[in-house]
C-alpha cells in the first residue's frame, strides 16, 4: 500500500513531518488550550480535499466532535484561501456530534459505513481519507474519575484507538486526534505537562506532536515520538487563512 501525506499549510511543518501527515496511521496533536490543535485539524480537513499536485488526495472527512469545536466559518475561510468551493468542502465533511464515550466509540466504528451512505445520498464522488477526533480523551477523562476506574477506562480506550488504527490501515486514510495535557508538579526540570491517556495512547499513536505557544500568533510543534521521524521542531503561525509559514 502506497501511503500519502497531507499538507498542513506550513512548509516548515511539512518538512519536519517528512512531507505531511501520513495516511495509514494515527497522528496525535497534544498541548494546552489555544496552542493550535483544532486549527490544525480544520486545516487538514480542507487540505485533504485538494488535488494531489497541491498537497491533498481529493478525499473527504469524518469529524468526530466531542467538544463542539467544529466551526463552519473556519472551514469556509480556509477553503477560500486555497481556491476550493466553500460549500463543496463543507459537503465533504461528515460531522458527528458525540454525547459520551460509548457514542464516540460507536461513531468511530460506523464512520466508513455512515460516510458511504452519506456520499451515495449526496452523489459525492469522494473517498473517506481523513478521520478527525477532536478531542480523543475529553469524555473518557470526564466519565472515569479516580484510580479505581483507571483499568476499565484504559481497556475501553485501547479498543477505541485500535478501531481507529484499523480504519487507517484498511482504508489508507489519515487519523488525526487531538489530546489534552495534565500537569506533572513532581517534575523539577523540563516541561511540567504530559498528554493524558497513559501508555495506551502513547503506544497506539504512530506520531505524537506537542504544540505550545510562542509569541503572538506563533506556535511551535515538536515531534515527540515517531517510528520514522527525527525529533525536530517547526514554527508556524495561525491566521484567518489557517496554518501558514512565518
C-alpha angles and dihedrals in degrees: 000000000000111000122219130208127220119216119237099206093254118086093204090055092046090053092051089050092052092253102332143309108333126233120225093046146062121262118194124203112193134173146111126301115300097013094125104266097130093038089057093050091050090051092050091048088059100037094051086066094058120101116263093257089061097046102271138094102227086253139148132232140231111201118197103201115196099161106034091255101136110110122193093197092057091051091050093050093048092046092051090049093058095041100255125138106258100219093044089054092050091047088056094058118082106201117200115193106205127204105197142350094278090052089047092054092046092050091052093047092051097037098105093045093044090049093050090052091049092047092051093049093047096041089239113169098202137101125230106259105157135045117189123194110190102205120005101191108031097100095036089052094048098044100044108054124171134021092278091069097043098095093050092047094049093048091052092044091051091056091047096051093045089054088056091049090049091056091046093054099037095048100028091236131142119249114202121185130181122213139192126231134230130211121255103199092175091071114100096185136030129020110339094210132086134181115260123238099068125222094337093066093035094056098038098050111082096204124023120197124189116209124199137170125260130176118323113325093350123115132185122219119196126191103230101172134007136142093225108020127081120234104269142143134234128193120213138160133229116226137160087275093054129246112004142166119270 
